[in-house]
Structure formats: structure tokens, C-alpha cells
Amino acid sequence: QVQLEESGGGLVQAGGSLNLSCTTPGRTSSPYTMAWFRQFPEKERALVAAFTWTGDRYLPDSVKDRFTISGDSAKSTVYLQMQNLKPEDTAVYYCAAERLSIRTLPRVLRAWTLFRSWGQGTQVTVSS
């Protein structure tokens, strides 16, 4: 397991943008897949983006037109850039890491169960 530190959550108006950061102080590298999940109240964590240090990316159709995931290996940091935010994007966002193939994720219904390393979560609130 690896340590993950998230930052960048907060309050934003609908239509606005927010950038989240996830830093791995212990430095991760291939073959870790990095991912962002979000959790609505009383719901399971849902995958919103995944990234590998070799540049592969996966975003579900529900967010791929508005969210972008990227990484800076020199800083051991993965970013989630969210644009045109909507009130329904309000959730706690979590960073996660696991040694698995990113190609696994589109086929898995409960992707969060595959990840063992998690950040503490950061609240994103979008006001209407």
C-alpha cells in the first residue's frame, strides 16, 4: 500500500472549475494505476478517472467530456481537472492507487473494491 495525500476540494458555483491533486509522498511508479473516485451520501464509491504513469487514461462516459486526469511523475502527483461542474458533482472525492491494469476498470462494476490504497478524501461542493 502507498500513502496518498489529496488537496484542492472546496466550494464552487455551477459551471465553474476545480482542480484536485493527489500526491504520493512515497513515490509510486509503474505498474501502479492511480484513480479518482467520488462518493455520494449513502452510496458506494464510483470511479471518475484513472491514470497510469505510462500515460494511459480511462474516464467513464458520464464525466469524460468535463473531467481530465493527468500526472506529473517528477512530483509524484496526479491531477483531476473538473470543468463545467454541476450540483450533482457534489461529493467526497478520493484518490486511490493499486497495482492493476487500467484495462480492468471499464469491465468492473465496483472498481473501488480493487484498490487498497486511499487518500483521506476531499469535499467538493457545487452550488446552484
C-alpha positions in Angstrom: 0.0 0.0 0.0 1.0 3.6 -0.6 0.3 6.8 1.2 -1.8 9.3 -0.7 -2.5 13.0 0.1 -5.3 14.8 -1.6 -5.9 18.6 -1.9 -7.9 21.0 -3.9 -11.5 20.4 -2.9 -13.9 23.2 -1.9 -17.0 25.2 -2.9 -17.6 26.3 -6.4 -20.6 27.6 -8.3 -22.2 25.6 -11.0 -20.4 26.0 -14.3 -17.1 26.6 -12.5 -13.9 24.6 -12.4 -11.9 22.9 -9.7 -8.6 21.0 -9.7 -7.8 18.2 -7.3 -4.3 17.0 -6.6 -3.1 13.6 -5.3 0.5 13.3 -4.1 2.2 10.1 -3.2 5.0 11.1 -0.7 6.5 7.6 -1.1 6.6 8.0 -4.8 4.7 5.5 -6.9 5.6 4.3 -10.3 4.6 1.7 -12.8 2.7 -0.6 -12.5 0.5 1.4 -10.2 -2.8 2.7 -11.6 -3.9 5.9 -10.0 -7.6 6.7 -9.8 -10.1 9.2 -8.5 -13.4 8.1 -7.1 -16.3 10.0 -5.7 -18.8 9.1 -3.1 -22.3 10.5 -2.7 -24.0 10.1 0.7 -25.1 6.6 1.4 -23.7 5.4 -1.9 -20.6 3.3 -2.9 -17.6 5.0 -4.3 -17.8 5.5 -8.0 -14.8 5.7 -10.4 -14.4 9.0 -12.2 -11.0 8.8 -13.7 -7.9 6.5 -13.9 -4.3 7.1 -15.0 -1.1 5.2 -15.4 2.4 6.6 -15.3 2.8 5.3 -18.9 0.1 7.7 -20.0 -3.0 5.5 -20.3 -6.2 7.1 -19.2 -9.8 6.0 -18.5 -12.8 8.2 -17.8 -16.4 6.9 -17.7 -18.7 8.4 -20.3 -20.6 10.3 -17.6 -17.6 12.6 -16.9 -15.2 12.3 -19.8 -16.4 15.5 -21.5 -15.8 17.6 -18.4 -13.1 15.9 -16.4 -9.4 15.4 -17.2 -6.8 13.3 -15.4 -3.1 13.9 -15.7 0.0 13.3 -13.8 3.5 14.7 -13.1 5.8 11.9 -12.4 8.6 14.3 -11.2 6.2 15.5 -8.5 4.5 12.1 -7.9 1.2 13.9 -8.3 -1.9 13.1 -10.2 -4.4 15.8 -11.0 -8.2 15.7 -11.6 -9.3 18.8 -13.5 -13.0 19.3 -13.4 -14.8 21.8 -15.6 -18.4 22.9 -16.0 -19.2 21.5 -12.6 -22.8 20.7 -11.8 -24.6 20.4 -8.4 -24.8 16.7 -8.9 -21.0 16.5 -8.9 -21.1 17.4 -5.2 -19.4 14.5 -3.4 -16.3 13.5 -1.4 -13.5 12.8 -3.9 -10.9 10.1 -3.1 -7.6 9.3 -4.7 -6.6 5.7 -4.9 -3.7 3.6 -6.1 -3.3 -0.1 -6.9 -1.1 -2.4 -8.9 -3.5 -3.4 -11.5 -4.1 -3.0 -15.2 -6.1 0.1 -16.1 -7.8 -2.1 -18.8 -9.5 -3.9 -16.0 -11.5 -0.9 -14.8 -14.1 -0.5 -17.6 -15.2 -4.1 -17.1 -15.6 -3.9 -13.3 -18.9 -2.7 -11.7 -17.4 -2.0 -8.3 -14.0 -0.8 -9.2 -13.4 0.6 -5.7 -13.1 -2.9 -4.3 -9.9 -3.4 -6.3 -8.0 -0.6 -4.6 -6.2 -0.9 -1.3 -4.5 2.5 -1.0 -6.7 5.5 -0.4 -6.4 9.1 0.4 -8.4 10.8 3.2 -10.9 12.3 0.7 -11.7 15.9 -0.1 -15.1 17.5 -0.3 -16.3 19.1 -3.5 -19.4 21.1 -3.2 -21.1 22.7 -6.3 -23.7 25.3 -5.6 -26.6 26.0 -8.0 
